[in-house]
């Protein structure tokens, strides 16, 4: 049996509305080390977006490489396989590979080509070894940028062709097809749920291109995906999963459970006794409510379980009437008192106003004095005298650049933007946002 932990989208070095999250990430990585040791995992899969930017700070890199040193020291014989996401610099992640390989950390961030110009698919097939025997093959495919994948009519077909090339190489290594395959990827898939107001999820090719999960062959025992920040299965397939981010990345995730995924994969010739999950593996509520130790999916070849991660700093949205000064003060009095620390909640204020309130921020900040909270933003909601639907003032941070460009193109030219132009624009937007 192969025991693995699947995680993704750490976004080390991220600031949340200007607040540094280094201490939150430290707490997460410490908990992850504990889980890996307790479960006896022999494989740790990190499915991209390790860092929040392609040029991470020295502190963020120290946090990452210190974790790799400690977790491999804690668990001799465990292999770490990490791929680059769209926020990462693949070349930067691969730079220390000769050193990392000595502690059994394998990184795949870029696509290299053979003399004939075709991708070197063999480089993305990483054997999982035990006692000098291959017990599984891991398809370590990073986020594929324009030029990495074969040309085809659509983005979906191009990505599928790349994975077909990797699967074909496994067939060369294992013609009998008995050794289990574990796939990795960083992408957006059809049938998966995006977060309501998370811009980071929409940077891949403008957020309008996604791939179908059927490119992961049925022989694949488990598919470990990154990019989407909500832990979920894909298109009804329990074996194809997004791990989700360990920290909430937007206020749309408030109240959502965070977790890492633990899986046990049967080796060649091995069969598990099937157990019926105690709840619906496909429902978000069921997964969020699953206690640790309860499989969300189990059959003869694999068992999958979500291990909840305790959240250090909650997200709180406070809705108040800006015209009611007493009500505003009362609502803010419910927030905790004391010094601001790593566990202080992030607070978003949603304030209904009947007229412009230039003094609103000052009033709120004064009311928050002495509270152990971190104010992120104040969103004013205009209410009309005729009780019409409230109109939310525009939030410039929430505007999707690609959606705006597509709408302008449609109005000006009367049709959809060509795919090539969409891809180039998506890359430009992603690079600008990472800066």
Buried (B, 14 or more C-beta within 10 A) or exposed (E): EBBBBBBBBBBBBBEBEEBBBBEBBBBBBEBBBEBBEEBEBBBBBBBBBBBBBBEBBEEBBEBBBEBBEEBBEEBEEBBBBBBBBBBBBBEBBBEBBEEBEEBBBBBBBBBEEEEEEEBEBBBBBBBBBEEEEEBBBBBBBBBBBEEBBBEEEEBBBBBBBBBBBBBEBBEEEBEEEEBBBBBBBBBBBEBBEBBEBBBBBBBBBBBBBBBBBEBBBEBBBBBBBBBBBBBBBBEEBBBBBBBBBBBBBBBBBBEBBBBBBBBBBBBBEEEBEEEEBEBEBBEBEBBBEBEEEBBBBBBEBBBBBBBBBEBBBEBBBBEBBBBEEEEBBEBBEEBEEEEEEEBBBBBBBBBBBEEEBEEBBEBBEEBBEEBBBBBBBBBBBBBEEEEEEEEEEEEEEEEBBBEEBBEEBEEEEEEEBEBEEBBBBBBEBBEEBBE
